Amino acid sequence: MPQYRPAGQVKADALDREAAAAGHHSGVVGDDYIRITVFLAAVLFLVGIGSTFRLHTIRYVLIGVGSLLLILATVLILLQPGLPG
């Protein structure tokens, strides 16, 4: 019967849309935290392999790139929602 609408269907549809939006936002935030973790792992990797080179130029370049990634990761952490302000 096309004219039949269950009681509360409009509210249920609104709550469903709200839950979908909240789930999408949580997925984006989770992806951002994974990206930050990869940046921090790259910092550890670059500084770790930088200490094995004998040429100081290569060491300084790897430490410099690692430092830039560390600064980027720190900024991204501070921009994440839910941190105490």
CYANA upper distance limits for C-alpha pairs under 8 A (distance plus 0.5 A):
  5 ARG  CA      9 GLN  CA      7.44
  8 GLY  CA     12 ALA  CA      6.58
  9 GLN  CA     13 ASP  CA      6.61
 10 VAL  CA     14 ALA  CA      6.79
 11 LYS  CA     15 LEU  CA      6.66
 12 ALA  CA     16 ASP  CA      6.57
 13 ASP  CA     17 ARG  CA      6.80
 14 ALA  CA     18 GLU  CA      6.73
 15 LEU  CA     19 ALA  CA      6.59
 16 ASP  CA     20 ALA  CA      6.69
 17 ARG  CA     21 ALA  CA      6.73
 18 GLU  CA     22 ALA  CA      6.72
 19 ALA  CA     23 GLY  CA      6.55
 20 ALA  CA     24 HIS  CA      6.66
 21 ALA  CA     25 HIS  CA      6.73
 22 ALA  CA     26 SER  CA      6.68
 23 GLY  CA     27 GLY  CA      6.69
 24 HIS  CA     28 VAL  CA      6.85
 25 HIS  CA     29 VAL  CA      6.77
 26 SER  CA     30 GLY  CA      6.59
 27 GLY  CA     31 ASP  CA      6.67
 28 VAL  CA     32 ASP  CA      6.75
 29 VAL  CA     33 TYR  CA      6.89
 29 VAL  CA     80 GLN  CA      7.98
 29 VAL  CA     81 PRO  CA      8.47
 30 GLY  CA     34 ILE  CA      6.86
 31 ASP  CA     35 ARG  CA      6.74
 32 ASP  CA     36 ILE  CA      6.78
 33 TYR  CA     37 THR  CA      6.71
 33 TYR  CA     77 ILE  CA      8.35
 34 ILE  CA     38 VAL  CA      6.81
 35 ARG  CA     39 PHE  CA      6.86
 36 ILE  CA     40 LEU  CA      6.75
 36 ILE  CA     73 ALA  CA      5.97
 36 ILE  CA     76 LEU  CA      7.48
 36 ILE  CA     77 ILE  CA      7.73
 37 THR  CA     41 ALA  CA      6.64
 38 VAL  CA     42 ALA  CA      6.62
 39 PHE  CA     43 VAL  CA      6.83
 39 PHE  CA     69 LEU  CA      6.63
 39 PHE  CA     70 LEU  CA      7.71
 39 PHE  CA     73 ALA  CA      6.69
 40 LEU  CA     44 LEU  CA      6.99
 40 LEU  CA     69 LEU  CA      7.78
 40 LEU  CA     70 LEU  CA      6.93
 40 LEU  CA     73 ALA  CA      7.15
 41 ALA  CA     45 PHE  CA      6.68
 42 ALA  CA     46 LEU  CA      6.50
 42 ALA  CA     66 GLY  CA      7.71
 42 ALA  CA     69 LEU  CA      8.20
 43 VAL  CA     47 VAL  CA      6.63
 43 VAL  CA     65 VAL  CA      8.45
 43 VAL  CA     66 GLY  CA      5.05
 43 VAL  CA     67 SER  CA      7.68
 43 VAL  CA     69 LEU  CA      6.80
 43 VAL  CA     70 LEU  CA      6.84
 44 LEU  CA     48 GLY  CA      6.38
 44 LEU  CA     66 GLY  CA      8.09
 45 PHE  CA     49 ILE  CA      6.65
 46 LEU  CA     50 GLY  CA      6.32
 46 LEU  CA     62 LEU  CA      6.19
 46 LEU  CA     63 ILE  CA      7.28
 46 LEU  CA     65 VAL  CA      8.22
 46 LEU  CA     66 GLY  CA      6.39
 47 VAL  CA     51 SER  CA      7.00
 47 VAL  CA     62 LEU  CA      6.87
 47 VAL  CA     63 ILE  CA      6.01
 47 VAL  CA     66 GLY  CA      6.86
 48 GLY  CA     52 THR  CA      7.89
 49 ILE  CA     53 PHE  CA      7.76
 50 GLY  CA     58 ILE  CA      7.48
 50 GLY  CA     59 ARG  CA      5.20
 50 GLY  CA     60 TYR  CA      8.26
 50 GLY  CA     62 LEU  CA      6.16
 50 GLY  CA     63 ILE  CA      7.22
 51 SER  CA     59 ARG  CA      6.88
 53 PHE  CA     58 ILE  CA      7.35
 53 PHE  CA     59 ARG  CA      6.84
 54 ARG  CA     59 ARG  CA      8.34
 55 LEU  CA     59 ARG  CA      7.11
 56 HIS  CA     60 TYR  CA      6.60
 57 THR  CA     61 VAL  CA      6.67
 58 ILE  CA     62 LEU  CA      6.64
 59 ARG  CA     63 ILE  CA      6.58
 60 TYR  CA     64 GLY  CA      6.39
 61 VAL  CA     65 VAL  CA      6.66
 62 LEU  CA     66 GLY  CA      6.52
 63 ILE  CA     67 SER  CA      6.49
 64 GLY  CA     68 LEU  CA      6.78
 65 VAL  CA     69 LEU  CA      6.78
 66 GLY  CA     70 LEU  CA      6.61
 67 SER  CA     71 ILE  CA      6.71
 68 LEU  CA     72 LEU  CA      6.68
 69 LEU  CA     73 ALA  CA      6.54
 70 LEU  CA     74 THR  CA      6.60
 71 ILE  CA     75 VAL  CA      6.73
 72 LEU  CA     76 LEU  CA      6.70
 73 ALA  CA     77 ILE  CA      6.60
 74 THR  CA     78 LEU  CA      6.78
 75 VAL  CA     79 LEU  CA      6.80
 76 LEU  CA     80 GLN  CA      6.95
 78 LEU  CA     83 LEU  CA      7.94
